[in-house]
Amino acid sequence: MALTLDINGESVSVQATSDTPLLWVLRDELGLTGTKFGCGMAQCGACTVHLDGQPIRSCVTPIEAVGSAKITTIEGLGGQHPVQQAWVRHDVPQCGYCQSGQIMSAVALLERNKHPSDEDIDNAMTGNICRCGAYQRIRAAIHDAAETGPPMGEPHADIDEAIVAASGATHRGAGR
């Protein structure tokens, strides 16, 4: 079936059956490979994207459930978001696989709580698993981003490259 979705502020048409998980539409149909497949059961958080600003697990969200909601992926943050910049400053990623989901959950937290406590961060990030154990750096980066505030100015190429490399995010169609 043909569907029109709002992804990262753009209207895009896709062909998918109604029960196809959003994750596979993003990755396979649109080439937005920054969102990762981890467990396929909404347990690890690697596939986290925003649906109307709320973090969801795209591996278990059927495309029919999306409707006219606005979808934001890691690519939609553009490399300029304070959370992405804080991730680089705090050298958060090790293997980088979980990082796009971690970042998307952190962004959603800061949208609803501008100055979270350690407990707030731990609660919001529960369900985002980091096999490398970078949890202390993740928490520090979230506090840093909360202090930095909203994005300003133009993206910086060196930060963008580091984020892309660490999160595994690619431009459309590349790096499958």
The 8 nearest C-alpha neighbors of each residue, nearest first, counted from 0:
[[1, 14, 15, 16, 2, 17, 13, 3],
 [0, 2, 14, 13, 15, 12, 3, 16],
 [3, 1, 13, 12, 14, 4, 0, 15],
 [2, 4, 12, 11, 13, 10, 1, 5],
 [3, 5, 11, 10, 6, 12, 2, 67],
 [4, 6, 10, 69, 9, 8, 70, 11],
 [7, 5, 70, 9, 8, 71, 4, 69],
 [6, 8, 75, 71, 9, 70, 72, 5],
 [7, 9, 6, 5, 10, 69, 71, 75],
 [10, 8, 6, 5, 7, 11, 4, 69],
 [9, 11, 5, 4, 6, 3, 8, 12],
 [12, 10, 4, 3, 9, 5, 13, 6],
 [13, 11, 3, 2, 4, 1, 10, 14],
 [12, 14, 2, 1, 15, 3, 11, 28],
 [13, 15, 1, 0, 2, 12, 16, 28],
 [16, 14, 0, 13, 19, 17, 1, 24],
 [15, 17, 19, 18, 0, 14, 62, 63],
 [16, 18, 63, 62, 19, 15, 61, 0],
 [17, 19, 61, 16, 62, 20, 63, 15],
 [20, 18, 61, 16, 17, 62, 15, 21],
 [21, 19, 61, 60, 22, 58, 62, 23],
 [20, 22, 62, 24, 57, 23, 60, 61],
 [23, 21, 57, 58, 25, 20, 24, 26],
 [24, 22, 26, 27, 25, 21, 20, 19],
 [23, 25, 28, 21, 27, 22, 26, 29],
 [26, 24, 29, 22, 31, 23, 28, 27],
 [25, 27, 30, 31, 32, 23, 24, 29],
 [28, 26, 23, 24, 30, 29, 25, 31],
 [27, 29, 24, 25, 26, 30, 13, 23],
 [30, 28, 25, 31, 26, 27, 24, 171],
 [29, 31, 172, 171, 26, 27, 32, 28],
 [32, 30, 26, 25, 171, 29, 33, 170],
 [31, 33, 26, 34, 30, 168, 169, 175],
 [168, 32, 34, 167, 31, 169, 35, 73],
 [35, 33, 46, 32, 99, 73, 72, 45],
 [36, 34, 46, 45, 33, 37, 32, 96],
 [37, 35, 46, 45, 38, 39, 58, 34],
 [36, 38, 45, 39, 35, 43, 46, 44],
 [37, 39, 40, 43, 36, 42, 41, 45],
 [38, 40, 58, 41, 37, 36, 59, 42],
 [39, 41, 38, 42, 59, 58, 43, 37],
 [42, 40, 56, 39, 43, 44, 59, 58],
 [41, 43, 40, 126, 44, 38, 127, 39],
 [44, 42, 128, 127, 126, 45, 41, 38],
 [43, 45, 127, 47, 46, 100, 126, 42],
 [46, 44, 100, 97, 35, 37, 47, 43],
 [47, 45, 35, 34, 44, 57, 56, 36],
 [48, 46, 100, 56, 44, 55, 45, 57],
 [49, 47, 72, 54, 55, 71, 103, 57],
 [50, 48, 54, 53, 71, 52, 70, 55],
 [49, 51, 70, 53, 52, 69, 68, 54],
 [52, 50, 69, 68, 53, 49, 70, 71],
 [51, 53, 49, 50, 54, 107, 71, 69],
 [54, 52, 49, 50, 51, 55, 107, 48],
 [55, 53, 49, 48, 104, 47, 107, 50],
 [56, 54, 47, 48, 49, 57, 53, 50],
 [57, 55, 47, 46, 41, 58, 59, 44],
 [56, 58, 22, 60, 21, 59, 46, 55],
 [59, 57, 22, 39, 20, 56, 60, 46],
 [60, 58, 57, 20, 56, 61, 41, 40],
 [59, 61, 57, 20, 21, 58, 62, 56],
 [62, 60, 20, 18, 19, 63, 64, 21],
 [61, 63, 21, 64, 65, 20, 17, 19],
 [62, 64, 17, 61, 65, 66, 18, 19],
 [65, 63, 62, 61, 66, 60, 17, 18],
 [66, 64, 62, 63, 68, 67, 61, 50],
 [67, 65, 68, 64, 63, 4, 62, 3],
 [66, 68, 65, 4, 69, 5, 3, 70],
 [69, 67, 51, 66, 65, 50, 70, 5],
 [68, 70, 51, 5, 50, 6, 67, 71],
 [71, 69, 6, 50, 49, 5, 7, 68],
 [72, 70, 7, 49, 75, 6, 48, 69],
 [71, 73, 48, 75, 74, 7, 49, 70],
 [72, 74, 75, 76, 99, 33, 103, 34],
 [75, 73, 72, 76, 77, 168, 33, 31],
 [74, 76, 7, 72, 77, 73, 71, 8],
 [77, 75, 74, 73, 78, 80, 79, 72],
 [76, 78, 75, 79, 74, 80, 73, 154],
 [79, 77, 159, 76, 80, 83, 154, 162],
 [78, 80, 154, 77, 150, 81, 83, 84],
 [79, 81, 150, 83, 82, 78, 76, 84],
 [82, 80, 84, 144, 83, 150, 85, 149],
 [83, 81, 85, 144, 80, 84, 86, 141],
 [84, 82, 86, 80, 85, 81, 78, 87],
 [83, 85, 81, 87, 86, 82, 88, 80],
 [86, 84, 88, 140, 82, 87, 83, 144],
 [87, 85, 83, 91, 89, 84, 140, 88],
 [86, 88, 90, 84, 85, 89, 91, 83],
 [89, 87, 85, 90, 86, 84, 140, 91],
 [90, 88, 91, 86, 87, 140, 85, 136],
 [89, 91, 87, 88, 92, 86, 136, 93],
 [90, 92, 86, 89, 136, 137, 133, 87],
 [93, 91, 95, 165, 90, 94, 98, 133],
 [92, 94, 95, 131, 91, 133, 165, 90],
 [93, 95, 96, 92, 131, 165, 97, 130],
 [96, 94, 165, 92, 166, 98, 93, 97],
 [95, 97, 98, 94, 166, 167, 35, 45],
 [98, 96, 45, 100, 95, 99, 129, 101],
 [97, 99, 101, 166, 95, 100, 96, 102],
 [98, 100, 102, 166, 101, 97, 73, 103],
 [101, 99, 45, 47, 103, 98, 102, 44],
 [102, 100, 98, 104, 99, 103, 127, 105],
 [103, 101, 105, 99, 100, 104, 98, 106],
 [102, 104, 100, 106, 105, 101, 48, 99],
 [105, 103, 107, 101, 102, 106, 54, 100],
 [106, 104, 102, 108, 107, 103, 101, 109],
 [105, 107, 103, 109, 108, 104, 102, 110],
 [108, 106, 110, 104, 105, 109, 103, 54],
 [109, 107, 105, 106, 110, 111, 112, 104],
 [110, 108, 112, 113, 106, 111, 107, 105],
 [111, 109, 107, 108, 112, 106, 113, 52],
 [110, 112, 109, 108, 113, 107, 106, 115],
 [113, 111, 109, 114, 115, 110, 108, 119],
 [112, 114, 109, 145, 115, 111, 110, 108],
 [115, 113, 112, 145, 116, 109, 142, 146],
 [116, 114, 119, 112, 120, 113, 117, 142],
 [115, 117, 119, 118, 120, 114, 142, 121],
 [118, 116, 120, 119, 121, 115, 138, 142],
 [117, 119, 121, 116, 120, 122, 115, 123],
 [120, 118, 116, 122, 115, 117, 121, 123],
 [121, 119, 117, 123, 118, 122, 124, 115],
 [120, 122, 118, 124, 119, 123, 125, 117],
 [123, 121, 119, 125, 120, 124, 118, 117],
 [124, 122, 120, 121, 125, 119, 108, 104],
 [123, 125, 121, 122, 127, 120, 126, 104],
 [126, 124, 122, 127, 123, 121, 128, 120],
 [125, 127, 43, 44, 128, 124, 42, 123],
 [128, 126, 44, 43, 125, 124, 101, 129],
 [127, 129, 43, 126, 130, 44, 97, 125],
 [130, 128, 132, 131, 97, 133, 127, 134],
 [129, 131, 132, 128, 133, 97, 94, 96],
 [130, 132, 129, 133, 93, 94, 92, 134],
 [133, 131, 129, 134, 130, 135, 128, 93],
 [134, 132, 136, 135, 131, 137, 91, 129],
 [133, 135, 137, 132, 136, 138, 129, 91],
 [136, 134, 138, 137, 133, 139, 132, 140],
 [135, 137, 139, 138, 91, 133, 134, 140],
 [138, 136, 134, 140, 135, 139, 91, 133],
 [137, 139, 135, 141, 136, 140, 134, 142],
 [140, 138, 136, 142, 141, 137, 143, 135],
 [141, 139, 143, 85, 137, 142, 138, 86],
 [140, 142, 144, 138, 143, 139, 145, 137],
 [143, 141, 145, 139, 140, 144, 138, 146],
 [142, 144, 140, 146, 141, 145, 85, 139],
 [145, 143, 147, 141, 82, 81, 146, 142],
 [144, 146, 142, 143, 147, 148, 114, 113],
 [145, 147, 143, 144, 148, 142, 114, 113],
 [148, 146, 144, 145, 143, 81, 149, 150],
 [149, 147, 146, 145, 144, 81, 150, 113],
 [148, 150, 81, 151, 147, 80, 144, 145],
 [151, 149, 80, 81, 79, 148, 152, 147],
 [150, 152, 149, 153, 79, 154, 80, 148],
 [153, 151, 154, 150, 79, 155, 149, 80],
 [152, 154, 155, 151, 79, 150, 156, 78],
 [155, 153, 79, 156, 78, 152, 159, 77],
 [154, 156, 158, 157, 159, 153, 79, 78],
 [155, 157, 159, 158, 160, 154, 161, 78],
 [156, 158, 160, 159, 155, 161, 162, 154],
 [159, 157, 161, 155, 160, 156, 162, 84],
 [158, 160, 78, 156, 162, 157, 161, 163],
 [161, 159, 163, 157, 158, 162, 156, 164],
 [162, 160, 158, 164, 159, 163, 165, 157],
 [163, 161, 165, 159, 164, 160, 166, 158],
 [162, 164, 168, 160, 166, 161, 165, 167],
 [165, 163, 161, 167, 162, 166, 160, 168],
 [166, 164, 95, 162, 163, 167, 92, 161],
 [167, 165, 95, 98, 99, 168, 163, 164],
 [166, 168, 164, 33, 163, 165, 169, 96],
 [33, 169, 167, 163, 166, 32, 74, 170],
 [170, 168, 33, 173, 32, 174, 167, 171],
 [169, 171, 173, 172, 31, 168, 30, 32],
 [172, 170, 30, 31, 173, 169, 29, 32],
 [171, 173, 30, 170, 174, 31, 175, 29],
 [174, 172, 171, 170, 175, 169, 30, 32],
 [175, 173, 169, 172, 32, 170, 167, 168],
 [174, 173, 32, 172, 30, 26, 169, 27]]
